[in-house]
Amino acid sequence: MSKIEVIKKTVQEVGGINHEYGSLLVGKTECGSFAWSIEVAMCEKWELIPESLYIELVKFNDAQLTKERVSHVVQAIGVIGGGL
């Protein structure tokens, strides 16, 4: 089995899914497939996944980021507005 080459600029950490040594990562491969990896002590071992799983993980990640942004805005408004 050959090594899976992932395009570095496509790699995303999936929101909040991690452990003390690393995180769940997803990315696109140079051959047009999709892959994921769970970092273990800064080492990535990529495995191919279906495009549908990749899409759902990216959607999940985007939703998590949106929740975080909304939370930060609400906190900022509370600070600026004196805790309204």
KAHU-V257532 format. One record per backbone hydrogen bond with DSSP energy under -0.5 kcal/mol. CO is the residue of the C=O (numbers start at 1). NH is the residue of the N-H. E is the energy in kcal/mol with one decimal. If there is no record, write none. Layout:
co=<CO | CO>
nh=<NH | NH>
e=<E | E>
This chain:
co=<3 | 4 | 5 | 6 | 7 | 8 | 12 | 12 | 13 | 14 | 16 | 17 | 19 | 21 | 22 | 23 | 23 | 24 | 25 | 26 | 27 | 28 | 29 | 33 | 34 | 35 | 36 | 37 | 37 | 40 | 43 | 44 | 47 | 49 | 50 | 51 | 52 | 53 | 54 | 55 | 56 | 57 | 58 | 59 | 60 | 61 | 62 | 63 | 64 | 65 | 66 | 67 | 68 | 69 | 70 | 71 | 72 | 73 | 74 | 75 | 76 | 77 | 78 | 79>
nh=<5 | 6 | 30 | 8 | 10 | 11 | 14 | 26 | 15 | 17 | 18 | 24 | 22 | 42 | 19 | 25 | 39 | 14 | 37 | 12 | 35 | 7 | 32 | 29 | 49 | 27 | 47 | 25 | 39 | 43 | 40 | 46 | 36 | 34 | 54 | 55 | 56 | 57 | 58 | 59 | 60 | 61 | 62 | 63 | 64 | 65 | 66 | 67 | 68 | 69 | 70 | 71 | 72 | 73 | 74 | 75 | 76 | 77 | 78 | 79 | 80 | 81 | 83 | 82>
e=<-0.5 | -0.7 | -2.2 | -0.7 | -2.2 | -1.4 | -0.5 | -2.2 | -0.5 | -2.1 | -1.1 | -2.3 | -0.9 | -0.8 | -2.8 | -0.5 | -2.5 | -2.9 | -2.2 | -2.7 | -2.6 | -2.7 | -1.6 | -2.5 | -2.4 | -2.1 | -2.4 | -3.2 | -0.6 | -1.3 | -2.0 | -0.6 | -2.4 | -0.6 | -2.0 | -2.8 | -2.0 | -2.5 | -2.3 | -2.4 | -2.6 | -2.5 | -2.7 | -2.4 | -2.4 | -2.4 | -2.2 | -2.3 | -2.2 | -2.4 | -2.5 | -2.4 | -2.3 | -2.3 | -2.8 | -2.3 | -2.5 | -2.8 | -2.1 | -2.0 | -2.9 | -3.3 | -4.0 | -0.8>
